[in-house]
């Protein structure tokens, strides 16, 4: 099997002496794993950075065996934020979540387009709220819709935080997540509560039920807003 596509790098790990095994997220093929020979060379490892946009050529003998990638850099993303701990943590976090939660070889254009839009907007001032809304939409696209706006519109009371029962569990939900409007005034407490809410939903609906480990990088991101 031979195919080519654009993609984003979700993870990498060393394989043998001079190679890497990488996971990428492509629009046409979804999440794919493959080997990059020469991936530890200076030239290649400099652009094999998490969240970078790549062009890959994939070759495999059959669908049941891991394939091989030839890679080229399209757009560097993570190097732009090496001096920004919060944004770097967000990039690592979202790539880790997608790497764990996306099924193998199942394209999802909605998630791909939303992910690409987030990466292109990570430099704006209110980027963290775009990140939070991405997680809300990711949860929905993966099969669980909290229906915050539809089911809880009558609970909107002008309070910053609202206690809501969802599937037997109580959550403290920031009101702006129900109205779907980014707040004009915000603070670290509101951001942390938002991230905690989406984390609890993901843990309860995906990670615990499937016996998966929640990414440490996502917890680190949350801790930046303590």
N, C-alpha and C positions, 0 to 999 in steps of 0.2 A: 504494500500500500504506500502510495506517494501522494502527499498533498502539501499545499503551502497556505499560510494564513498570517495575519497580524495577530498579536496576542499581548498579554501582560504577564509578567513573571510573578508568580505567587509564592514560590519557595524553591530552595535549592539545597542540595547536600552533596558532600564529596562522595565520589564513586571511584574506587581504585586510585591509582596514583595521579592520573592526569585528566580525570573526567568528573563531571557532575551529573546527578540526576535532578531534573527540574520538573516542577509542575507549572503549567501555563494555563491561562484562561483565554480561549479564542472564541470569536463570535460564531464561527461555523461548526466547530467541533466540541465546544464546551471546555471542561477541564481535562487536560491531557498530561500524562507523565512520559518523560523520555530522557535519553542519555545524550549529553553534550560532550563529545570527545574534545580534548583540548580546553575544557571549561575552566581549568585551573591556571591556564597561561595568563600572563599579565594583560594581554590584549583583550581576551574574552572576559576574564573575571572583572575587569574594570566596568563593563556594562551589564554584566549579569547581576544586577542589583534589583532587589525586591521592588515591584511596582513599575519598573521600566517597561516601555513599549518596545516590542521586538517584532521582527519578521522572521518566521521560522519555515524551514523546509523539513518535512517529516518523512522518514522512510522506515518501514517495518515489513517483515516477511509475512506476518499474518496478524489478525486482530487480537490474538491471544498472547502475543509476545510484546515486550516493551520495545518501542521504536527508538530511532535516533534522530536528533535534531541538528541541523545547521542553522545558526542564528546570526542575525544582524540587528544592530540597534536602529530603531526608528526615532524614538524620542526618550531622552533621559528625564526621569521624574524625581526619583528619590535623591539624586545628588543636589538638586535645587534646594533641599531642605535639611541638609546635613547639620546645619548650625541651628535648626529649629527643632527642639526636642519634642514639642507637642505634635507638630505636623509629621515629623518622622515616625513618632509612635503611632499616629493615626494610620499612616500608610502601611506600617508593619501589621497593625491590628486588623485592618480590613482585609489585607491579603491573607492573613492567617485564618480569619473566619471563612473566607471563600474557599480556601484550600481544604478546610475541614468539612464544610457544609455542602459544597457543590458536589453533585454526583459525577462519576467518571463518564466522560464521552457523551454527555447530554447537553446539547446547546441550549442556552437560555438568552435570547436576544434582549429581553427586557432588563435582566440583571446586568448583562454586558454593557448595554448603552448607559444605564444608570451609573455603573461603576466608572465608565469612561468619563461621564459628565462630572462625577465627584472628583476624579483625579485632575480634571481640567479646571476645577473651581477651588482646589485646596488652598490657593493663594489669597482668596478673598478674606475680608475681615471677619465675616460671620461663618467661616468654614465649618466650625464645630457643629453648628446646627444643621448644615447640609449633611454632615457625616451622620448625625443622629437620625435625620429623616431617611437617609439611605438605609440604616439598619432597620428602621420600621418597615420600609418597603421590601427589604431583603427577607425579613420574617414572613411577610405576606406572600412573596413570590415562591418561597420555599414550602408554602402550604398551610400557614397559619395566619389568619387575619384577625387582629385584635378588634377591628371594627370600632375603634375609639370614637370617631366622629359620628357614626351612625347610631351606635347604641348608647352613648353617654352624653349626647348633646344637651339633654335636660339637666345634667349635673353641673354644667358650666355656671359658676357662681361668682366669677371675678377673683377667685382665690388663685394663688400661684400654683398650689399643689392640691390635688384632689384624691381622696382615698376611693379606690374602685375595686370591686370584686370581679375577677375574671377567672372563669372555670374553677371556682372554689378557692382561689388564692387572692389575697388582698395586695394591691399595689398602690404605691404613692405616685400618681401620674401628674406631671406638669401639665397645666391646662393648655398651653400652646400646642401640645401634641394632639389634643382633641380638636382645637380650632384650626390646626395646620397652618398657623401663622407664626413666623419667626418673631420672637419678642423684641421690642425696641430696647428695653432695659433688661439686662441679664447680669448674672453674677456666677461665680464658681459653684455655689451651692445648687443653683438651678441646673447648670450643666451636669454636675455630678449626679443629681437626682435623675436626670434624663438618661444618662448613660447606665445608671444602676437599674432603671426600669427596663430598658431594652436588654441588658445583660440577663436579668432575671427571667424575662420571657424566653430568651434563647436557651438559657440553661434548662428551664422547665420543659420546654417543648421539643428541643432537639438534642441537647447534650446528655441530660440524664436518661431520657428514654432510649437513646442509642448507645449509652455507655461510652461517651466521648469525653475527652479532656478539653476543658475550656482554655483557649489560648491565654498564656500569661501576658502576652503583649497587649491584649484588650484590657486586662486589669491594670496594667501599667498606665495605659492611656487614661483610664478613669482616675487613677491616683494623682495625676497632674493637676486635677481640679479640686483637690482637698483644701 
